[in-house]
């Protein structure tokens, strides 16, 4: 009778330890998957943040270039107007 109880107790302990080990492995796997998912999401976020920053920089550059072109155009027009005024004064 005692032998059966000991065998049952040992089997029960082995099964308990096996279940605890499986649970520990499952939790480790879940933690690993969660970490990998977070890394993947962070990578995607960084990729799109970089794209957005590049677009923002391009827009700023284009705005600056348009402003310079507009200023050059205004300068050229004012120079042409002065030259035209001078040539009119010379004709008079």
VONUTOR-49714 format. One record per residue (C-alpha): residue number from 1; x, y, z negated. Coordinates in Angstrom, 1 decimal. Example, Ala and Ser with C-alpha at 12.3 -4.5 7.8 and 13.67 -1.06 7.14 Angstrom:
BEGIN
DOLO   num        X        Y        Z
DOLO     1     12.3     -4.5     -7.8
DOLO     2     13.7     -1.1     -7.1
This chain:
BEGIN
DOLO   num        X        Y        Z
DOLO     1      0.0      0.0      0.0
DOLO     2      2.8      2.4     -1.0
DOLO     3      4.7      1.5      2.2
DOLO     4      1.6      2.4      4.3
DOLO     5      1.2      5.7      2.4
DOLO     6      4.9      6.5      3.0
DOLO     7      4.7      5.6      6.6
DOLO     8      1.5      7.7      7.0
DOLO     9      3.1     10.6      5.1
DOLO    10      6.2     10.4      7.3
DOLO    11      4.1     10.3     10.4
DOLO    12      2.0     13.1      9.2
DOLO    13      5.2     15.2      8.4
DOLO    14      6.6     14.4     11.8
DOLO    15      3.4     15.4     13.6
DOLO    16      3.2     18.6     11.5
DOLO    17      6.8     19.5     12.3
DOLO    18      6.2     18.7     16.0
DOLO    19      3.2     21.0     16.0
DOLO    20      5.1     23.8     14.2
DOLO    21      7.9     23.5     16.7
DOLO    22      5.4     23.6     19.6
DOLO    23      3.8     26.7     18.1
DOLO    24      7.2     28.3     17.6
DOLO    25      8.1     27.6     21.2
DOLO    26      4.7     28.9     22.4
DOLO    27      5.2     32.1     20.5
DOLO    28      8.7     32.6     21.9
DOLO    29      7.4     32.0     25.4
DOLO    30      4.6     34.5     24.8
DOLO    31      7.1     37.0     23.5
DOLO    32      9.4     36.4     26.5
DOLO    33      6.5     36.8     28.9
DOLO    34      5.4     40.0     27.2
DOLO    35      8.9     41.4     27.4
DOLO    36      9.2     40.5     31.1
DOLO    37      5.9     42.0     31.8
DOLO    38      6.9     45.2     30.0
DOLO    39     10.2     45.3     31.9
DOLO    40      8.3     44.8     35.2
DOLO    41      5.8     47.6     34.4
DOLO    42      8.6     49.9     33.3
DOLO    43     10.5     49.2     36.6
DOLO    44      7.4     50.0     38.6
DOLO    45      6.8     53.2     36.7
DOLO    46     10.4     54.3     37.1
DOLO    47     10.2     53.5     40.9
DOLO    48      7.1     55.7     41.3
DOLO    49      8.5     58.4     39.0
DOLO    50     11.6     58.6     41.2
DOLO    51      9.4     58.8     44.3
DOLO    52      7.3     61.5     42.8
DOLO    53     10.4     63.5     41.7
DOLO    54     11.9     63.1     45.2
DOLO    55      8.6     64.4     46.8
DOLO    56      8.6     67.3     44.3
DOLO    57     12.1     68.2     45.1
DOLO    58     11.3     68.0     48.9
DOLO    59      8.3     70.3     48.4
DOLO    60     10.4     72.8     46.4
DOLO    61     13.1     72.7     49.1
DOLO    62     10.6     73.3     51.8
DOLO    63      8.9     76.1     49.9
DOLO    64     12.3     77.7     49.4
DOLO    65     13.3     77.3     53.1
DOLO    66      9.9     78.8     54.2
DOLO    67     10.4     81.7     51.9
DOLO    68     13.9     82.3     53.4
DOLO    69     12.6     82.0     56.9
DOLO    70      9.8     84.4     56.1
DOLO    71     12.2     86.9     54.6
DOLO    72     14.5     86.6     57.6
DOLO    73     11.5     87.1     59.9
DOLO    74     10.4     90.2     58.0
DOLO    75     14.0     91.5     58.1
DOLO    76     14.2     90.9     61.8
DOLO    77     10.9     92.7     62.4
DOLO    78     11.9     95.7     60.3
DOLO    79     15.3     95.9     62.2
DOLO    80     13.4     95.7     65.5
DOLO    81     11.1     98.4     64.4
DOLO    82     14.0    100.7     63.3
DOLO    83     15.7    100.1     66.6
DOLO    84     12.5    100.9     68.5
DOLO    85     12.0    104.0     66.4
DOLO    86     15.6    105.1     67.1
DOLO    87     15.2    104.5     70.8
DOLO    88     12.0    106.5     70.8
DOLO    89     13.8    109.4     69.0
DOLO    90     16.6    109.2     71.5
DOLO    91     14.1    109.4     74.4
DOLO    92     12.4    112.5     72.8
